[in-house]
Amino acid sequence: MEGVLRAQALGYGAGRNAPPRPADRLREPVAPASCDAAAGRPGEREPFGVPAEQEGGSFVYPFSAQEFGRVRELIYREAGIALAPGKKDMVYGRLARRVRARQLDCFADYLALVERGDRQELEQFINALTTNMTSFFREPHHFGILAEHLERQRGRSISIWSCAASSGEEPYSIAMTALEALGSSPPVRILATDIDTGVLAKARAGIYPLDQLQKLPPQQLKRFFLKGEGKNAGLARIREELRRLVSFRRLNLLEEGWPMTGRFDFIFCRNVMIYFDKKTQHELLGRMAARLNPGGLLFVGHSESFHSARELFRICGNTVYALKG
Ligand SMILES: C[S@@+](CC[C@H](N)C(=O)[O-])C[C@H]1O[C@@H](n2cnc3c(N)ncnc32)[C@H](O)[C@@H]1O
């Protein structure tokens, strides 16, 4: 493979305004307690059995059940993510670095900051609590189905939405499928959105460790990636041919009035609904149905099934739904 990766400025989604807060999600904020009042000085004790974690070797932050409850309320209200009660240790691990980054002594002060409406920290709070696991051609049967449909619709302009795109592997897999099915410069536009500005920056950069690409066949690697050399050894950057098919935007699925105009032929909504409760899932499925063209397809994750949306969609393959009517 040829090509040398050059350092490129990472486009960083500035982040949209905060999502609206649906009335039914609003709750009275819990009165913030100071470090001293809430749980003692850091390191003094280990409340509620949270394992002592040596943060940078020197800090241990108290994290009470009440503070964990506030995190659950906030992330549910802001991103729709329904954190299970058993995730307290995971949340501690993910947010302790934000407490440290803000040079605070405890979670009580950190949560007060986020609850007071510090927009920048709210963005970091959300970024820290999302789970971004993804890979190229994850759930590969979807891409075979997509290729068949693209070939059948050859000649038409096609619009595709990857609505929880994470670090870009999913929308770039869609773009590779389109290029392979339709040849170079296909009339395909892919909108890739996510709530997490950190993963979107990675997606825009389109640079991946080679060991994440091991499962791709050599001809795909050669056609779609530039292998890094020198200080970029061990990395590969996606080629412009692929990059130009995809636009990245920050979008919180919960926000009302999604800003896109027009409808999509395919929506990839994979492995994100599992973080939402049934009510949110149902609302979102209705909104996605309204954004699909007649005959449009919705691809969902392997553990997601939406029997409650039977009036909108019919199942037409393994975790693939077609818009009814
Ligand atoms: C597990 S990843 C799935 C990535 C990809 N779709 C896949 O299946 O490989 C879930 C993604 O959903 C995003 N997410 C979580 N809540 C969201 C929300 N309210 N709006 C938009 N994206 C959200 C996360 O940031 C994360 O990148």
The ligand as an ORCA input file, in Angstrom:
! r2SCAN-3c Opt
* xyz 0 1
  C     -22.477      1.059     20.861
  S     -22.313      2.476     19.831
  C     -22.984      1.842     18.316
  C     -22.160      2.254     17.116
  C     -22.621      1.680     15.781
  N     -23.959      2.087     15.458
  C     -22.515      0.182     15.791
  O     -23.532     -0.507     15.862
  O     -21.380     -0.326     15.736
  C     -23.651      3.504     20.438
  C     -23.507      4.967     20.019
  O     -24.737      5.634     20.325
  C     -24.422      6.962     20.699
  N     -25.556      7.552     21.457
  C     -25.960      7.291     22.722
  N     -27.000      8.072     23.049
  C     -27.277      8.838     21.972
  C     -28.236      9.851     21.701
  N     -29.137     10.237     22.624
  N     -28.223     10.442     20.485
  C     -27.318     10.063     19.541
  N     -26.371      9.128     19.741
  C     -26.359      8.511     20.948
  C     -23.158      6.807     21.530
  O     -22.422      8.000     21.627
  C     -22.412      5.692     20.777
  O     -21.444      6.213     19.910
*
